[in-house]
Amino acid sequence: MNRCNGRFFSSKFFLIALIVISFLTSFTTTTQAAKSPSKVPAHIGLYSKSSSVFYLRNSNTAGVADKTFGYGPANSGWLPVAGDWNGDGITTIGLYNPVTSVFYLRNTNTAGYADMTFAYGPANSGWLPIAGDWNRDRITMIGLYNPVTSVFYLRNTNTASYA
């Protein structure tokens, strides 16, 4: 267990969905709200690094996961990302392999093969994956954050490229 802000949390799980990185919430929520008059709220989920299982909720209330499924290799060190990768108004999951700097994005919240696979940025760099609608086209794009230099590298397409 690790201590963070006076509370304990398990390092085996990562909080995902639209609150992976707090500032991303506004990007994705804006994207969903623009497409839906009901202003679909962001929902929470967890990702287990040890089992590579996603636990997703359909509401921001206490309770067990509404959806549970495996995606990606267990104990691989891959990091979760979430976004509306195809512009259909539904936020789905993805994984980022920091060793190879490859993204594996799904268009559904189910187990299966990646719908989009591409490399972006330098491999083994320690950079962190981020996601948001950088150009307001209602499609979430990936990006990378270099914590050493505090520089963001953002893409306007989900395709392979250098950072």
Phi and psi in radians as a Rosetta constraint file:
Dihedral C 1 N 2 CA 2 C 2 CIRCULARHARMONIC -1.960 0.35
Dihedral N 2 CA 2 C 2 N 3 CIRCULARHARMONIC 2.714 0.35
Dihedral C 2 N 3 CA 3 C 3 CIRCULARHARMONIC -1.841 0.35
Dihedral N 3 CA 3 C 3 N 4 CIRCULARHARMONIC 2.284 0.35
Dihedral C 3 N 4 CA 4 C 4 CIRCULARHARMONIC -2.488 0.35
Dihedral N 4 CA 4 C 4 N 5 CIRCULARHARMONIC 2.099 0.35
Dihedral C 4 N 5 CA 5 C 5 CIRCULARHARMONIC 0.929 0.35
Dihedral N 5 CA 5 C 5 N 6 CIRCULARHARMONIC 0.681 0.35
Dihedral C 5 N 6 CA 6 C 6 CIRCULARHARMONIC 1.383 0.35
Dihedral N 6 CA 6 C 6 N 7 CIRCULARHARMONIC 0.067 0.35
Dihedral C 6 N 7 CA 7 C 7 CIRCULARHARMONIC -2.177 0.35
Dihedral N 7 CA 7 C 7 N 8 CIRCULARHARMONIC 2.685 0.35
Dihedral C 7 N 8 CA 8 C 8 CIRCULARHARMONIC -1.667 0.35
Dihedral N 8 CA 8 C 8 N 9 CIRCULARHARMONIC 2.531 0.35
Dihedral C 8 N 9 CA 9 C 9 CIRCULARHARMONIC -2.493 0.35
Dihedral N 9 CA 9 C 9 N 10 CIRCULARHARMONIC 2.742 0.35
Dihedral C 9 N 10 CA 10 C 10 CIRCULARHARMONIC -1.553 0.35
Dihedral N 10 CA 10 C 10 N 11 CIRCULARHARMONIC 2.264 0.35
Dihedral C 10 N 11 CA 11 C 11 CIRCULARHARMONIC -1.320 0.35
Dihedral N 11 CA 11 C 11 N 12 CIRCULARHARMONIC -0.065 0.35
Dihedral C 11 N 12 CA 12 C 12 CIRCULARHARMONIC -1.352 0.35
Dihedral N 12 CA 12 C 12 N 13 CIRCULARHARMONIC -0.286 0.35
Dihedral C 12 N 13 CA 13 C 13 CIRCULARHARMONIC -2.104 0.35
Dihedral N 13 CA 13 C 13 N 14 CIRCULARHARMONIC 2.561 0.35
Dihedral C 13 N 14 CA 14 C 14 CIRCULARHARMONIC -2.071 0.35
Dihedral N 14 CA 14 C 14 N 15 CIRCULARHARMONIC 2.347 0.35
Dihedral C 14 N 15 CA 15 C 15 CIRCULARHARMONIC -1.291 0.35
Dihedral N 15 CA 15 C 15 N 16 CIRCULARHARMONIC 2.248 0.35
Dihedral C 15 N 16 CA 16 C 16 CIRCULARHARMONIC -2.184 0.35
Dihedral N 16 CA 16 C 16 N 17 CIRCULARHARMONIC -2.802 0.35
Dihedral C 16 N 17 CA 17 C 17 CIRCULARHARMONIC 1.514 0.35
Dihedral N 17 CA 17 C 17 N 18 CIRCULARHARMONIC -2.424 0.35
Dihedral C 17 N 18 CA 18 C 18 CIRCULARHARMONIC -1.549 0.35
Dihedral N 18 CA 18 C 18 N 19 CIRCULARHARMONIC -0.002 0.35
Dihedral C 18 N 19 CA 19 C 19 CIRCULARHARMONIC -1.964 0.35
Dihedral N 19 CA 19 C 19 N 20 CIRCULARHARMONIC 0.394 0.35
Dihedral C 19 N 20 CA 20 C 20 CIRCULARHARMONIC -0.941 0.35
Dihedral N 20 CA 20 C 20 N 21 CIRCULARHARMONIC -0.895 0.35
Dihedral C 20 N 21 CA 21 C 21 CIRCULARHARMONIC -2.180 0.35
Dihedral N 21 CA 21 C 21 N 22 CIRCULARHARMONIC 2.170 0.35
Dihedral C 21 N 22 CA 22 C 22 CIRCULARHARMONIC -0.910 0.35
Dihedral N 22 CA 22 C 22 N 23 CIRCULARHARMONIC -0.648 0.35
Dihedral C 22 N 23 CA 23 C 23 CIRCULARHARMONIC -1.271 0.35
Dihedral N 23 CA 23 C 23 N 24 CIRCULARHARMONIC -0.270 0.35
Dihedral C 23 N 24 CA 24 C 24 CIRCULARHARMONIC -1.259 0.35
Dihedral N 24 CA 24 C 24 N 25 CIRCULARHARMONIC -0.388 0.35
Dihedral C 24 N 25 CA 25 C 25 CIRCULARHARMONIC -0.962 0.35
Dihedral N 25 CA 25 C 25 N 26 CIRCULARHARMONIC -0.762 0.35
Dihedral C 25 N 26 CA 26 C 26 CIRCULARHARMONIC -1.148 0.35
Dihedral N 26 CA 26 C 26 N 27 CIRCULARHARMONIC -0.626 0.35
Dihedral C 26 N 27 CA 27 C 27 CIRCULARHARMONIC -1.142 0.35
Dihedral N 27 CA 27 C 27 N 28 CIRCULARHARMONIC -0.905 0.35
Dihedral C 27 N 28 CA 28 C 28 CIRCULARHARMONIC -1.267 0.35
Dihedral N 28 CA 28 C 28 N 29 CIRCULARHARMONIC -0.697 0.35
Dihedral C 28 N 29 CA 29 C 29 CIRCULARHARMONIC -1.077 0.35
Dihedral N 29 CA 29 C 29 N 30 CIRCULARHARMONIC -0.711 0.35
Dihedral C 29 N 30 CA 30 C 30 CIRCULARHARMONIC -1.063 0.35
Dihedral N 30 CA 30 C 30 N 31 CIRCULARHARMONIC -0.738 0.35
Dihedral C 30 N 31 CA 31 C 31 CIRCULARHARMONIC -1.073 0.35
Dihedral N 31 CA 31 C 31 N 32 CIRCULARHARMONIC -0.836 0.35
Dihedral C 31 N 32 CA 32 C 32 CIRCULARHARMONIC -1.173 0.35
Dihedral N 32 CA 32 C 32 N 33 CIRCULARHARMONIC -0.725 0.35
Dihedral C 32 N 33 CA 33 C 33 CIRCULARHARMONIC -1.114 0.35
Dihedral N 33 CA 33 C 33 N 34 CIRCULARHARMONIC -0.615 0.35
Dihedral C 33 N 34 CA 34 C 34 CIRCULARHARMONIC -1.183 0.35
Dihedral N 34 CA 34 C 34 N 35 CIRCULARHARMONIC -0.490 0.35
Dihedral C 34 N 35 CA 35 C 35 CIRCULARHARMONIC -1.595 0.35
Dihedral N 35 CA 35 C 35 N 36 CIRCULARHARMONIC -0.357 0.35
Dihedral C 35 N 36 CA 36 C 36 CIRCULARHARMONIC -2.230 0.35
Dihedral N 36 CA 36 C 36 N 37 CIRCULARHARMONIC 2.165 0.35
Dihedral C 36 N 37 CA 37 C 37 CIRCULARHARMONIC -1.132 0.35
Dihedral N 37 CA 37 C 37 N 38 CIRCULARHARMONIC -0.343 0.35
Dihedral C 37 N 38 CA 38 C 38 CIRCULARHARMONIC -1.432 0.35
Dihedral N 38 CA 38 C 38 N 39 CIRCULARHARMONIC -0.045 0.35
Dihedral C 38 N 39 CA 39 C 39 CIRCULARHARMONIC 0.883 0.35
Dihedral N 39 CA 39 C 39 N 40 CIRCULARHARMONIC 1.204 0.35
Dihedral C 39 N 40 CA 40 C 40 CIRCULARHARMONIC -0.975 0.35
Dihedral N 40 CA 40 C 40 N 41 CIRCULARHARMONIC 2.157 0.35
Dihedral C 40 N 41 CA 41 C 41 CIRCULARHARMONIC -1.378 0.35
Dihedral N 41 CA 41 C 41 N 42 CIRCULARHARMONIC 2.793 0.35
Dihedral C 41 N 42 CA 42 C 42 CIRCULARHARMONIC -1.303 0.35
Dihedral N 42 CA 42 C 42 N 43 CIRCULARHARMONIC 2.505 0.35
Dihedral C 42 N 43 CA 43 C 43 CIRCULARHARMONIC -2.089 0.35
Dihedral N 43 CA 43 C 43 N 44 CIRCULARHARMONIC 2.764 0.35
Dihedral C 43 N 44 CA 44 C 44 CIRCULARHARMONIC -1.644 0.35
Dihedral N 44 CA 44 C 44 N 45 CIRCULARHARMONIC 2.903 0.35
Dihedral C 44 N 45 CA 45 C 45 CIRCULARHARMONIC -2.881 0.35
Dihedral N 45 CA 45 C 45 N 46 CIRCULARHARMONIC 2.952 0.35
Dihedral C 45 N 46 CA 46 C 46 CIRCULARHARMONIC -2.221 0.35
Dihedral N 46 CA 46 C 46 N 47 CIRCULARHARMONIC 2.692 0.35
Dihedral C 46 N 47 CA 47 C 47 CIRCULARHARMONIC -2.278 0.35
Dihedral N 47 CA 47 C 47 N 48 CIRCULARHARMONIC 2.204 0.35
Dihedral C 47 N 48 CA 48 C 48 CIRCULARHARMONIC -1.638 0.35
Dihedral N 48 CA 48 C 48 N 49 CIRCULARHARMONIC 2.018 0.35
Dihedral C 48 N 49 CA 49 C 49 CIRCULARHARMONIC -1.156 0.35
Dihedral N 49 CA 49 C 49 N 50 CIRCULARHARMONIC -0.626 0.35
Dihedral C 49 N 50 CA 50 C 50 CIRCULARHARMONIC -1.222 0.35
Dihedral N 50 CA 50 C 50 N 51 CIRCULARHARMONIC -0.599 0.35
Dihedral C 50 N 51 CA 51 C 51 CIRCULARHARMONIC -1.913 0.35
Dihedral N 51 CA 51 C 51 N 52 CIRCULARHARMONIC -0.169 0.35
Dihedral C 51 N 52 CA 52 C 52 CIRCULARHARMONIC 1.014 0.35
Dihedral N 52 CA 52 C 52 N 53 CIRCULARHARMONIC 0.794 0.35
Dihedral C 52 N 53 CA 53 C 53 CIRCULARHARMONIC -2.006 0.35
Dihedral N 53 CA 53 C 53 N 54 CIRCULARHARMONIC 2.358 0.35
Dihedral C 53 N 54 CA 54 C 54 CIRCULARHARMONIC -1.666 0.35
Dihedral N 54 CA 54 C 54 N 55 CIRCULARHARMONIC 2.441 0.35
Dihedral C 54 N 55 CA 55 C 55 CIRCULARHARMONIC -2.165 0.35
Dihedral N 55 CA 55 C 55 N 56 CIRCULARHARMONIC 1.839 0.35
Dihedral C 55 N 56 CA 56 C 56 CIRCULARHARMONIC -1.970 0.35
Dihedral N 56 CA 56 C 56 N 57 CIRCULARHARMONIC 2.493 0.35
Dihedral C 56 N 57 CA 57 C 57 CIRCULARHARMONIC -1.877 0.35
Dihedral N 57 CA 57 C 57 N 58 CIRCULARHARMONIC 2.568 0.35
Dihedral C 57 N 58 CA 58 C 58 CIRCULARHARMONIC -1.645 0.35
Dihedral N 58 CA 58 C 58 N 59 CIRCULARHARMONIC 0.062 0.35
Dihedral C 58 N 59 CA 59 C 59 CIRCULARHARMONIC -2.662 0.35
Dihedral N 59 CA 59 C 59 N 60 CIRCULARHARMONIC 2.837 0.35
Dihedral C 59 N 60 CA 60 C 60 CIRCULARHARMONIC -1.666 0.35
Dihedral N 60 CA 60 C 60 N 61 CIRCULARHARMONIC 1.034 0.35
Dihedral C 60 N 61 CA 61 C 61 CIRCULARHARMONIC -2.277 0.35
Dihedral N 61 CA 61 C 61 N 62 CIRCULARHARMONIC 2.857 0.35
Dihedral C 61 N 62 CA 62 C 62 CIRCULARHARMONIC -1.171 0.35
Dihedral N 62 CA 62 C 62 N 63 CIRCULARHARMONIC 2.642 0.35
Dihedral C 62 N 63 CA 63 C 63 CIRCULARHARMONIC 2.544 0.35
Dihedral N 63 CA 63 C 63 N 64 CIRCULARHARMONIC 3.085 0.35
Dihedral C 63 N 64 CA 64 C 64 CIRCULARHARMONIC -1.353 0.35
Dihedral N 64 CA 64 C 64 N 65 CIRCULARHARMONIC 2.876 0.35
Dihedral C 64 N 65 CA 65 C 65 CIRCULARHARMONIC -1.113 0.35
Dihedral N 65 CA 65 C 65 N 66 CIRCULARHARMONIC 2.438 0.35
Dihedral C 65 N 66 CA 66 C 66 CIRCULARHARMONIC -1.406 0.35
Dihedral N 66 CA 66 C 66 N 67 CIRCULARHARMONIC -0.504 0.35
Dihedral C 66 N 67 CA 67 C 67 CIRCULARHARMONIC -2.335 0.35
Dihedral N 67 CA 67 C 67 N 68 CIRCULARHARMONIC 2.298 0.35
Dihedral C 67 N 68 CA 68 C 68 CIRCULARHARMONIC -2.327 0.35
Dihedral N 68 CA 68 C 68 N 69 CIRCULARHARMONIC 2.201 0.35
Dihedral C 68 N 69 CA 69 C 69 CIRCULARHARMONIC -2.783 0.35
Dihedral N 69 CA 69 C 69 N 70 CIRCULARHARMONIC 2.662 0.35
Dihedral C 69 N 70 CA 70 C 70 CIRCULARHARMONIC -1.565 0.35
Dihedral N 70 CA 70 C 70 N 71 CIRCULARHARMONIC 2.557 0.35
Dihedral C 70 N 71 CA 71 C 71 CIRCULARHARMONIC -2.723 0.35
Dihedral N 71 CA 71 C 71 N 72 CIRCULARHARMONIC 2.118 0.35
Dihedral C 71 N 72 CA 72 C 72 CIRCULARHARMONIC 1.562 0.35
Dihedral N 72 CA 72 C 72 N 73 CIRCULARHARMONIC 2.990 0.35
Dihedral C 72 N 73 CA 73 C 73 CIRCULARHARMONIC -1.374 0.35
Dihedral N 73 CA 73 C 73 N 74 CIRCULARHARMONIC 2.426 0.35
Dihedral C 73 N 74 CA 74 C 74 CIRCULARHARMONIC -1.231 0.35
Dihedral N 74 CA 74 C 74 N 75 CIRCULARHARMONIC 2.632 0.35
Dihedral C 74 N 75 CA 75 C 75 CIRCULARHARMONIC 0.921 0.35
Dihedral N 75 CA 75 C 75 N 76 CIRCULARHARMONIC 0.612 0.35
Dihedral C 75 N 76 CA 76 C 76 CIRCULARHARMONIC -1.698 0.35
Dihedral N 76 CA 76 C 76 N 77 CIRCULARHARMONIC -0.265 0.35
Dihedral C 76 N 77 CA 77 C 77 CIRCULARHARMONIC 1.460 0.35
Dihedral N 77 CA 77 C 77 N 78 CIRCULARHARMONIC 0.105 0.35
Dihedral C 77 N 78 CA 78 C 78 CIRCULARHARMONIC -1.209 0.35
Dihedral N 78 CA 78 C 78 N 79 CIRCULARHARMONIC 2.636 0.35
Dihedral C 78 N 79 CA 79 C 79 CIRCULARHARMONIC -1.977 0.35
Dihedral N 79 CA 79 C 79 N 80 CIRCULARHARMONIC 2.446 0.35
Dihedral C 79 N 80 CA 80 C 80 CIRCULARHARMONIC -1.402 0.35
Dihedral N 80 CA 80 C 80 N 81 CIRCULARHARMONIC 2.596 0.35
Dihedral C 80 N 81 CA 81 C 81 CIRCULARHARMONIC -2.387 0.35
Dihedral N 81 CA 81 C 81 N 82 CIRCULARHARMONIC 2.804 0.35
Dihedral C 81 N 82 CA 82 C 82 CIRCULARHARMONIC -2.480 0.35
Dihedral N 82 CA 82 C 82 N 83 CIRCULARHARMONIC 2.510 0.35
Dihedral C 82 N 83 CA 83 C 83 CIRCULARHARMONIC 3.137 0.35
Dihedral N 83 CA 83 C 83 N 84 CIRCULARHARMONIC 2.985 0.35
Dihedral C 83 N 84 CA 84 C 84 CIRCULARHARMONIC -1.639 0.35
Dihedral N 84 CA 84 C 84 N 85 CIRCULARHARMONIC 1.481 0.35
Dihedral C 84 N 85 CA 85 C 85 CIRCULARHARMONIC -1.228 0.35
Dihedral N 85 CA 85 C 85 N 86 CIRCULARHARMONIC -0.422 0.35
Dihedral C 85 N 86 CA 86 C 86 CIRCULARHARMONIC -2.048 0.35
Dihedral N 86 CA 86 C 86 N 87 CIRCULARHARMONIC 0.103 0.35
Dihedral C 86 N 87 CA 87 C 87 CIRCULARHARMONIC 1.328 0.35
Dihedral N 87 CA 87 C 87 N 88 CIRCULARHARMONIC 0.345 0.35
Dihedral C 87 N 88 CA 88 C 88 CIRCULARHARMONIC -1.583 0.35
Dihedral N 88 CA 88 C 88 N 89 CIRCULARHARMONIC 0.065 0.35
Dihedral C 88 N 89 CA 89 C 89 CIRCULARHARMONIC 1.523 0.35
Dihedral N 89 CA 89 C 89 N 90 CIRCULARHARMONIC 0.042 0.35
Dihedral C 89 N 90 CA 90 C 90 CIRCULARHARMONIC -1.994 0.35
Dihedral N 90 CA 90 C 90 N 91 CIRCULARHARMONIC 2.165 0.35
Dihedral C 90 N 91 CA 91 C 91 CIRCULARHARMONIC -1.402 0.35
Dihedral N 91 CA 91 C 91 N 92 CIRCULARHARMONIC 2.237 0.35
Dihedral C 91 N 92 CA 92 C 92 CIRCULARHARMONIC -2.222 0.35
Dihedral N 92 CA 92 C 92 N 93 CIRCULARHARMONIC 3.084 0.35
Dihedral C 92 N 93 CA 93 C 93 CIRCULARHARMONIC -1.640 0.35
Dihedral N 93 CA 93 C 93 N 94 CIRCULARHARMONIC 2.947 0.35
Dihedral C 93 N 94 CA 94 C 94 CIRCULARHARMONIC -2.849 0.35
Dihedral N 94 CA 94 C 94 N 95 CIRCULARHARMONIC 2.939 0.35
Dihedral C 94 N 95 CA 95 C 95 CIRCULARHARMONIC -2.313 0.35
Dihedral N 95 CA 95 C 95 N 96 CIRCULARHARMONIC 2.657 0.35
Dihedral C 95 N 96 CA 96 C 96 CIRCULARHARMONIC -2.192 0.35
Dihedral N 96 CA 96 C 96 N 97 CIRCULARHARMONIC 2.203 0.35
Dihedral C 96 N 97 CA 97 C 97 CIRCULARHARMONIC -1.648 0.35
Dihedral N 97 CA 97 C 97 N 98 CIRCULARHARMONIC 1.840 0.35
Dihedral C 97 N 98 CA 98 C 98 CIRCULARHARMONIC -1.212 0.35
Dihedral N 98 CA 98 C 98 N 99 CIRCULARHARMONIC -0.347 0.35
Dihedral C 98 N 99 CA 99 C 99 CIRCULARHARMONIC -1.245 0.35
Dihedral N 99 CA 99 C 99 N 100 CIRCULARHARMONIC -0.726 0.35
Dihedral C 99 N 100 CA 100 C 100 CIRCULARHARMONIC -1.825 0.35
Dihedral N 100 CA 100 C 100 N 101 CIRCULARHARMONIC -0.177 0.35
Dihedral C 100 N 101 CA 101 C 101 CIRCULARHARMONIC 1.069 0.35
Dihedral N 101 CA 101 C 101 N 102 CIRCULARHARMONIC 0.708 0.35
Dihedral C 101 N 102 CA 102 C 102 CIRCULARHARMONIC -1.904 0.35
Dihedral N 102 CA 102 C 102 N 103 CIRCULARHARMONIC 2.356 0.35
Dihedral C 102 N 103 CA 103 C 103 CIRCULARHARMONIC -1.692 0.35
Dihedral N 103 CA 103 C 103 N 104 CIRCULARHARMONIC 2.476 0.35
Dihedral C 103 N 104 CA 104 C 104 CIRCULARHARMONIC -2.220 0.35
Dihedral N 104 CA 104 C 104 N 105 CIRCULARHARMONIC 1.782 0.35
Dihedral C 104 N 105 CA 105 C 105 CIRCULARHARMONIC -1.911 0.35
Dihedral N 105 CA 105 C 105 N 106 CIRCULARHARMONIC 2.429 0.35
Dihedral C 105 N 106 CA 106 C 106 CIRCULARHARMONIC -1.928 0.35
Dihedral N 106 CA 106 C 106 N 107 CIRCULARHARMONIC 2.557 0.35
Dihedral C 106 N 107 CA 107 C 107 CIRCULARHARMONIC -1.698 0.35
Dihedral N 107 CA 107 C 107 N 108 CIRCULARHARMONIC 0.024 0.35
Dihedral C 107 N 108 CA 108 C 108 CIRCULARHARMONIC -2.398 0.35
Dihedral N 108 CA 108 C 108 N 109 CIRCULARHARMONIC 2.696 0.35
Dihedral C 108 N 109 CA 109 C 109 CIRCULARHARMONIC -1.590 0.35
Dihedral N 109 CA 109 C 109 N 110 CIRCULARHARMONIC 1.179 0.35
Dihedral C 109 N 110 CA 110 C 110 CIRCULARHARMONIC -2.510 0.35
Dihedral N 110 CA 110 C 110 N 111 CIRCULARHARMONIC 2.887 0.35
Dihedral C 110 N 111 CA 111 C 111 CIRCULARHARMONIC -1.211 0.35
Dihedral N 111 CA 111 C 111 N 112 CIRCULARHARMONIC 2.757 0.35
Dihedral C 111 N 112 CA 112 C 112 CIRCULARHARMONIC 2.542 0.35
Dihedral N 112 CA 112 C 112 N 113 CIRCULARHARMONIC -3.030 0.35
Dihedral C 112 N 113 CA 113 C 113 CIRCULARHARMONIC -1.407 0.35
Dihedral N 113 CA 113 C 113 N 114 CIRCULARHARMONIC 2.722 0.35
Dihedral C 113 N 114 CA 114 C 114 CIRCULARHARMONIC -1.121 0.35
Dihedral N 114 CA 114 C 114 N 115 CIRCULARHARMONIC 2.434 0.35
Dihedral C 114 N 115 CA 115 C 115 CIRCULARHARMONIC -1.406 0.35
Dihedral N 115 CA 115 C 115 N 116 CIRCULARHARMONIC -0.481 0.35
Dihedral C 115 N 116 CA 116 C 116 CIRCULARHARMONIC -2.385 0.35
Dihedral N 116 CA 116 C 116 N 117 CIRCULARHARMONIC 2.276 0.35
Dihedral C 116 N 117 CA 117 C 117 CIRCULARHARMONIC -2.335 0.35
Dihedral N 117 CA 117 C 117 N 118 CIRCULARHARMONIC 2.187 0.35
Dihedral C 117 N 118 CA 118 C 118 CIRCULARHARMONIC -2.805 0.35
Dihedral N 118 CA 118 C 118 N 119 CIRCULARHARMONIC 2.706 0.35
Dihedral C 118 N 119 CA 119 C 119 CIRCULARHARMONIC -1.667 0.35
Dihedral N 119 CA 119 C 119 N 120 CIRCULARHARMONIC 2.523 0.35
Dihedral C 119 N 120 CA 120 C 120 CIRCULARHARMONIC -2.661 0.35
Dihedral N 120 CA 120 C 120 N 121 CIRCULARHARMONIC 2.179 0.35
Dihedral C 120 N 121 CA 121 C 121 CIRCULARHARMONIC 1.555 0.35
Dihedral N 121 CA 121 C 121 N 122 CIRCULARHARMONIC 3.037 0.35
Dihedral C 121 N 122 CA 122 C 122 CIRCULARHARMONIC -1.339 0.35
Dihedral N 122 CA 122 C 122 N 123 CIRCULARHARMONIC 2.426 0.35
Dihedral C 122 N 123 CA 123 C 123 CIRCULARHARMONIC -1.252 0.35
Dihedral N 123 CA 123 C 123 N 124 CIRCULARHARMONIC 2.634 0.35
Dihedral C 123 N 124 CA 124 C 124 CIRCULARHARMONIC 0.922 0.35
Dihedral N 124 CA 124 C 124 N 125 CIRCULARHARMONIC 0.618 0.35
Dihedral C 124 N 125 CA 125 C 125 CIRCULARHARMONIC -1.667 0.35
Dihedral N 125 CA 125 C 125 N 126 CIRCULARHARMONIC -0.257 0.35
Dihedral C 125 N 126 CA 126 C 126 CIRCULARHARMONIC 1.461 0.35
Dihedral N 126 CA 126 C 126 N 127 CIRCULARHARMONIC 0.115 0.35
Dihedral C 126 N 127 CA 127 C 127 CIRCULARHARMONIC -1.292 0.35
Dihedral N 127 CA 127 C 127 N 128 CIRCULARHARMONIC 2.690 0.35
Dihedral C 127 N 128 CA 128 C 128 CIRCULARHARMONIC -1.922 0.35
Dihedral N 128 CA 128 C 128 N 129 CIRCULARHARMONIC 2.434 0.35
Dihedral C 128 N 129 CA 129 C 129 CIRCULARHARMONIC -1.330 0.35
Dihedral N 129 CA 129 C 129 N 130 CIRCULARHARMONIC 2.505 0.35
Dihedral C 129 N 130 CA 130 C 130 CIRCULARHARMONIC -2.388 0.35
Dihedral N 130 CA 130 C 130 N 131 CIRCULARHARMONIC 2.881 0.35
Dihedral C 130 N 131 CA 131 C 131 CIRCULARHARMONIC -2.563 0.35
Dihedral N 131 CA 131 C 131 N 132 CIRCULARHARMONIC 2.527 0.35
Dihedral C 131 N 132 CA 132 C 132 CIRCULARHARMONIC -3.097 0.35
Dihedral N 132 CA 132 C 132 N 133 CIRCULARHARMONIC 2.941 0.35
Dihedral C 132 N 133 CA 133 C 133 CIRCULARHARMONIC -1.637 0.35
Dihedral N 133 CA 133 C 133 N 134 CIRCULARHARMONIC 1.428 0.35
Dihedral C 133 N 134 CA 134 C 134 CIRCULARHARMONIC -1.170 0.35
Dihedral N 134 CA 134 C 134 N 135 CIRCULARHARMONIC -0.562 0.35
Dihedral C 134 N 135 CA 135 C 135 CIRCULARHARMONIC -1.944 0.35
Dihedral N 135 CA 135 C 135 N 136 CIRCULARHARMONIC 0.208 0.35
Dihedral C 135 N 136 CA 136 C 136 CIRCULARHARMONIC 0.990 0.35
Dihedral N 136 CA 136 C 136 N 137 CIRCULARHARMONIC 0.682 0.35
Dihedral C 136 N 137 CA 137 C 137 CIRCULARHARMONIC -1.742 0.35
Dihedral N 137 CA 137 C 137 N 138 CIRCULARHARMONIC 0.179 0.35
Dihedral C 137 N 138 CA 138 C 138 CIRCULARHARMONIC 1.260 0.35
Dihedral N 138 CA 138 C 138 N 139 CIRCULARHARMONIC 0.274 0.35
Dihedral C 138 N 139 CA 139 C 139 CIRCULARHARMONIC -2.140 0.35
Dihedral N 139 CA 139 C 139 N 140 CIRCULARHARMONIC 2.230 0.35
Dihedral C 139 N 140 CA 140 C 140 CIRCULARHARMONIC -1.306 0.35
Dihedral N 140 CA 140 C 140 N 141 CIRCULARHARMONIC 2.332 0.35
Dihedral C 140 N 141 CA 141 C 141 CIRCULARHARMONIC -2.007 0.35
Dihedral N 141 CA 141 C 141 N 142 CIRCULARHARMONIC 2.825 0.35
Dihedral C 141 N 142 CA 142 C 142 CIRCULARHARMONIC -1.602 0.35
Dihedral N 142 CA 142 C 142 N 143 CIRCULARHARMONIC 2.936 0.35
Dihedral C 142 N 143 CA 143 C 143 CIRCULARHARMONIC -2.817 0.35
Dihedral N 143 CA 143 C 143 N 144 CIRCULARHARMONIC 3.050 0.35
Dihedral C 143 N 144 CA 144 C 144 CIRCULARHARMONIC -2.316 0.35
Dihedral N 144 CA 144 C 144 N 145 CIRCULARHARMONIC 2.610 0.35
Dihedral C 144 N 145 CA 145 C 145 CIRCULARHARMONIC -2.148 0.35
Dihedral N 145 CA 145 C 145 N 146 CIRCULARHARMONIC 2.201 0.35
Dihedral C 145 N 146 CA 146 C 146 CIRCULARHARMONIC -1.639 0.35
Dihedral N 146 CA 146 C 146 N 147 CIRCULARHARMONIC 1.852 0.35
Dihedral C 146 N 147 CA 147 C 147 CIRCULARHARMONIC -1.223 0.35
Dihedral N 147 CA 147 C 147 N 148 CIRCULARHARMONIC -0.309 0.35
Dihedral C 147 N 148 CA 148 C 148 CIRCULARHARMONIC -1.315 0.35
Dihedral N 148 CA 148 C 148 N 149 CIRCULARHARMONIC -0.751 0.35
Dihedral C 148 N 149 CA 149 C 149 CIRCULARHARMONIC -1.792 0.35
Dihedral N 149 CA 149 C 149 N 150 CIRCULARHARMONIC -0.110 0.35
Dihedral C 149 N 150 CA 150 C 150 CIRCULARHARMONIC 1.034 0.35
Dihedral N 150 CA 150 C 150 N 151 CIRCULARHARMONIC 0.654 0.35
Dihedral C 150 N 151 CA 151 C 151 CIRCULARHARMONIC -1.925 0.35
Dihedral N 151 CA 151 C 151 N 152 CIRCULARHARMONIC 2.374 0.35
Dihedral C 151 N 152 CA 152 C 152 CIRCULARHARMONIC -1.707 0.35
Dihedral N 152 CA 152 C 152 N 153 CIRCULARHARMONIC 2.443 0.35
Dihedral C 152 N 153 CA 153 C 153 CIRCULARHARMONIC -2.122 0.35
Dihedral N 153 CA 153 C 153 N 154 CIRCULARHARMONIC 1.872 0.35
Dihedral C 153 N 154 CA 154 C 154 CIRCULARHARMONIC -1.934 0.35
Dihedral N 154 CA 154 C 154 N 155 CIRCULARHARMONIC 2.506 0.35
Dihedral C 154 N 155 CA 155 C 155 CIRCULARHARMONIC -1.940 0.35
Dihedral N 155 CA 155 C 155 N 156 CIRCULARHARMONIC 2.582 0.35
Dihedral C 155 N 156 CA 156 C 156 CIRCULARHARMONIC -1.780 0.35
Dihedral N 156 CA 156 C 156 N 157 CIRCULARHARMONIC 0.080 0.35
Dihedral C 156 N 157 CA 157 C 157 CIRCULARHARMONIC -2.484 0.35
Dihedral N 157 CA 157 C 157 N 158 CIRCULARHARMONIC 2.637 0.35
Dihedral C 157 N 158 CA 158 C 158 CIRCULARHARMONIC -1.618 0.35
Dihedral N 158 CA 158 C 158 N 159 CIRCULARHARMONIC 1.258 0.35
Dihedral C 158 N 159 CA 159 C 159 CIRCULARHARMONIC -2.404 0.35
Dihedral N 159 CA 159 C 159 N 160 CIRCULARHARMONIC 2.866 0.35
Dihedral C 159 N 160 CA 160 C 160 CIRCULARHARMONIC -1.156 0.35
Dihedral N 160 CA 160 C 160 N 161 CIRCULARHARMONIC 2.538 0.35
Dihedral C 160 N 161 CA 161 C 161 CIRCULARHARMONIC -3.071 0.35
Dihedral N 161 CA 161 C 161 N 162 CIRCULARHARMONIC 2.959 0.35
Dihedral C 161 N 162 CA 162 C 162 CIRCULARHARMONIC -1.522 0.35
Dihedral N 162 CA 162 C 162 N 163 CIRCULARHARMONIC 2.601 0.35
